[in-house]
Amino acid sequence: MLPVDDGSVTTPCSLIIRALSVALPLLAIAGCDRQSPEAPSSDPTADREVVPARLVVELIPIAPLVPRLRTHVAVDSHGNLYWVQEGVPTPDGGDLVFVMGASGVPQTIPGLGVPRLLAALGPDEARRGSGAIRSIAIGAGDELYVLFTGGRDRVPIWAMARYAPNTGKVTIVADTKRLMDSSGFGASIDLAHGSLVGNGRDLWLWLRHSDAASVSLIVPIHGGQEFEFHRLALKPPSRAKSGQLTSEMEDLAAGPGQSLYYTDRPRAMLWKIDAAGEFAPYQSLDGLSRDVTTPALDDTGRMCLLAGEGDPLVPLNFVATGTLIPVGNAAGAWTLLAYPALLQIQVDAHGQSDRSTINHDDFSAPAGLPVQDFHPRGLLLDPTTGTLITFDDSSGELLRLKVNRK
């Protein structure tokens, strides 16, 4: 055993180690009994109560239009905004399509006036009087698609055209016979209402009247020179008319992966229709007003709906094969709403919904825009700004909705 020499006493190493092994724990225990003062925090907000951020909706006017007219709006990936109002008097007697880009100045698109669209069908159709533009939507490549009608002497015209902004070229996608055949409506197409439903990728044509409905995916082929119409075999959850997409109380919006969102106001339900035509309950609309828009996905992927003042939706009791259809996570009613209200829905991979609302008190609008009499029509995302676009049927204002934290 090697000794340790401290200059006076020689002590074996093992005794020193043993002494330290006993003393160190005792010092540690003694130190635990002492309360050392806490170092002051360098964070000046450490003692403040954390208040969650409050979301507010700012209504920003884009353009004053004519109130209470059927208005169709579309926005492309560059933020160019298109709109048309049915029945606005024009020099050539037909509806006009307007476009507004970064300059903020609306301009008409001459090639999309109804007389020119009818002339593009051929000389016979051009002689059949005036008509109307029934719907517009953006398809792939930021091209604008237009559904229009015309006719005289009981000869109906239903047709669809494509406008290429880069070249100004207008191409007829389908004439009356093509739409008669692809929809299965035949001559009864003259009784129909029509809508183009798009999201910048997929484009659908929805035709309906009181006895039938047709939803077709429009697919460009041969480099966009021709088009195929793939009619969706709809499999609604019930035989009731309200599930057949024939009513003016129903609406469609394009979803991801060639799916559709179906706003079923008679049943107070938002359905998701997959590419095979199967309906699945997605979100309850119970407790909302009838003045609720079709859904739009915001720039974070949340689903948004906008609701104005109106009579409440009351879900009908619907039955399929003798049993009630389960609505799962979509069953909960909306409560504590003050209109207008922006509804935000996030659905996770397991189908669980996280829902929130921004109510009347958190809406701000410029003077002269009566928020209490707000009646939105349609809802679209402007992908360049992350804001939402709607038309207020009451004031006639085309509006941008910006959600801010306060």
N, C-alpha and C positions, 0 to 999 in steps of 0.2 A: 504494500500500500504506500502510494507516494504522499509525503507530507506536504502541507501548504505552509510557507513561511511568511508570517505577517510582521516579522521583525521582533516579536516578543514571545508569542505563544504558538506552538505547533499544534494544529488541529487536523484530524483526518478529514478527507474530502467527503466521505459518506455522512459525517455528522453535520457538515455545513448544508449539504443537499437536503438532509432530513429536516433541518431547522427551517429552511426556506419553504419546504413543502407544507409546513404547518402554519407559518406566518403569513404567507400570501393569501390564502383563503380568508384568514381572519381580517386582514386589511381590506379585502374586497367586501366582506360583510359589513364592516364598520363604515365603509364608504357609501353603502346602500342606504344607511340611516340618515345621511346628510342630504339635505335638499339644496342642491346648487341652483342659483338663480338662472332662469331661462334667458338665453341671448335674445335681444330684441329682434323682431322680424324685420327684414328689409323690404317686405311687401306692404305697401301702404294700405292695401285693400284687405289685408288678412282678417281684420276684425269686422269687416262689413258683411251684412247679410247679402247673399247672392240672390238677385231677383231674376227670374227667367225673362228672356227677351220677349217683347210683345210684338206680334206681327200686325201690320196695318196694310191696307190696300189703297193705293193711290190710283184714282181714275184720271187718265190723261186723254183729253180729246185729240183725235187724229184728223177727222174731217166731219163737217156738218152735212148730213144727208137728209132725205125726206122721211119723216116719221111714219110709222104704221104702213110701210110698204114691204112686200116680201123682198128681202135683201140677201144676197149671196156673197160670201167673202172667202178669199183664199190668200195664203202667204207662202212664198217659196223659200228656199234655203238661204237666199241672200237678203231676206227681209223685204223683198218687193211685195207690196200689198195690192191685191186686185179686188174689185167689187163691182157688182151690178145690182140695180134695183129694177124690179119689174114694174112697168107702167109709168115710168117717168117720161113726160113729153120730150121728144127729141125732134130735130129738124127733119130727119129722114123717116120718122114714124116707127122706129124700133128701139129696143133697149140697147144701151151702150155699156161696154166694159171699161172701167177706169183702172189705171195703175198708178201707184205712188211709190217711188224709190227713195233713195237717200236724200234727194233734194227737198222732199216734203211737199212737192207740188203735184197735185193730181193731173193726169193727162188721159185722154181717151185713146183707145186703140182702134183706129179707123177700120181695120180689116175684120174686126169682131162686131161690127154693127149688124143687126138682124138682116137688113136687105142684102148685105154682102155675103153673109153666111148662106142665105137662101140662094143667091146667085151662084155660089160655089157648088151647089148641088146640081145645077144645070138650068137651062133656059125655062123649062116647064115649071120647075119649082119657084123660080124667081118671079113668075107671073102670078103666083098664088097669094098675093096680098102680104100683109105684115105678119109679124110673129112676136115671139118673146124668148128671152133667154131664161131657162128654168133652173140652171145650176152650173157652178164652175168648181173646179178642183185642180190641184197640182199633182201631176204624175211624175214618173221618173225623168231625170234630166231637167227638172224645173220647167217642164213644158205645161202649158195651161190647157185644160180640156173644158169644152163648153157643150152643154146639152141645150138644144133649142127646138122650138116648135113653130109651126106656121100653118097656113092652109086657108082655103076659100072654097065655096061651093061644096062643102061637106067632104072635101078631100083633105085628110089630115097629113101634116108633115111632122115627123119626129126624126131628129138627126143629131149627130154628135161630131164635133170638130176638135182639132188639136192646133194650138197656136205655139209656134217656136219663137220665143222672144229674141233670140240671137239673129234670126233672119227675117222675122216678120211674116213667115210663111204660114198659111192656114191650110190644113189638110183635113178632108172629110174622113172621119174614122168609120162612121156607119150611117147609112141612109135609112129611110123609113122601113123599107122591106127587111133590111138586115136586123133592125131592132124588133120588128114584128116577129121575125122567125126566132131570133136568139132568146127572146123573153117568153115565147110561147103565147103571147097575147093576141097575135093576129090583128084583125080590124079593131078589136076592143082597146088597142093602145090609145085610141082617141079619147078614152075615158080616164086615162092614167095620170098620175102625178109621178114626176121623176126627180131623182137626186143623184149627183155624182159624189162618191165618198172616197176620199184619198188622204194619204199621209206623206206624200212625196216619194213613196216607194210603190205601194200597192194602190190600185185604182179599181173602184167598184161602181157598177151602174145598178141603182135600185129603182125599179118601176113597180107601181102598185095602184090598184083601184079596189073597190069595195069587195070584189070577189076573188082577187088573186094578187100575188106578189112574185117578183122575180129579182134575184140578186145575182149579178154576174161579175166575175173577175175579168178585167180587160187586160189582155196580155199582148204586148207588141211582139211581132215576129218579123223575120227577114230585115233586120236592122231598123225596125220601126216603120217599115213601109206598109205593113199590113197588121191586122189585129185579130186576135181570137177572143171569143166571148165564152168563158167557162161558167156555165150556170151552176150555182150552188144548190145542192139538194138539201133544202132546209128541213130540219127535224125538230120542230118546236115542241115544247113540253106538254102541250095540250091541244085539243082540237078547237078550243075557243078562238074566235076571230082575233081577239086581242093579242094572240101569240103568233099570228100569221104575217105580221109586218104589213098590214093593209090599211091601218088607221093613221089619220093625221096626228093622233096622240102618241105616235111611235117615232123613233129616230134611230139612225145608225151612225156610228163613227168608226173609222179604221183603227185597228189595234196592231200590235206586233205580230210577226209571223203569219201574215194573211188571215188574221182573226178580225172579228168585228165586235164592237160594243153596241148592245141593243138597249136603248132607253125605252122601257115598257111602262109608260105612265099609267095605263089602266090597272096594272098589277103592282105598281110602285116597286119595280124591280129593275135593276141593271143586270143584264145577262151578258155573258161572253159567248160568242159563236165561233167555234173553231173552224179550221179549213175543211173539215168534213161536214159542216152544217149542224153539228151537235150544239145544243144550248146548255149552258151551265150557269147557275145563279152566281153572280159576282158580288153584288152589293145591294143592300136594301135601300129603297128610296122612300120608305115609309116615314111619314112625318115631314117630308119636304113639300114645297108648294109645287103646283103643276107648272109653274114658270121656271122649271129647271132646265138647264142646257144639256146638250150632249157632252160627254166627257172629253177632256184633252189631257195629254201627258205633258207635265212641265219639264223644265230642263234637268230636273233631278230624277225623273222617272215616276214622280207621284202623279196619281190621277187627280184631276181637278174638275169640279162642276161648279157652276155659278147659278144661284137661284135668286129670283126676284119675288116680290109680294104676289101672292095668289092663293087660290083655294088649295087646301091640303090634299095630298095624294092619299087615297085610302086603298090598300091592297085588296084585290078581289080574292075570293077563295077559289083556287084553281086545282083541278084534279087531273091526274093522268093515270090511266089503267086502274081507276078505282081507289088510288091512294094519294094522299097529299104529297106533293113534291118537296123533299127536304131542301132547305135553303142554307143549311150549315152556318158558316161564319158570316153569311150575308144577312142574317135574320134581324139584326138589331135595328130599332127605329132611331131616327135622328131626333134629338130633343134640344130645347133651350136655344132655338134659332131666332134671330131678329134679322129681317131681310132689309137690304140684300145680304147674301152670305156667300162666301167662297168656301167650298168644301174641299178638303185635301185628304186623300186616301192613299195609304201605303200598304200593299199586301205582300207579306213575306212568302218564302218558298213553301211554307206549310199552309198557306191560305188564310193566315190570321191577319186581320185588318187593324191598322193603326189609323184612326180617323181624327181629324181636327177641323175646326171651323173658324173663320174670321167673320165676325158679325157686323151688323149695321154701324155700331158705334166706332168701329175701327176702319171705316171707309172714309176717305177724304176725296172731295171733288171740288172743282172750281165753282165759283159763284155762278148761279144760273142753271146748274145741272142738278135737278131735284133727285137726290139719292133715294128719297122715300117713295118715289114713283118710278123705280128702276125696273125695266122689263128686258132682260138680256135675251138675245137671239144668237145662238151659236157660240162656240168657244174654240179658239185656235192658238197654237203656240207660235210665237215669232222666235225661231231658233237663233237669230243673231243677237237678240237682246235678252232672251229668257223671260220675256213678258208674254201676257196673254192678250188676245184680241177678241172683242165682242161688239155687237151692234145693239144699242139701246133703242128698242122699238118705241118707247115713250117720247124721248127727246129727239130721236133721229141722229144721235151722235154715234160715230164710229169711235170706239174707245180702246185704249191700251190700259191693261191692269198691271201695275207694278207692285210687288209685295216687298215691303221694307221692314226692317227691324227697328223698333223704337225703344 
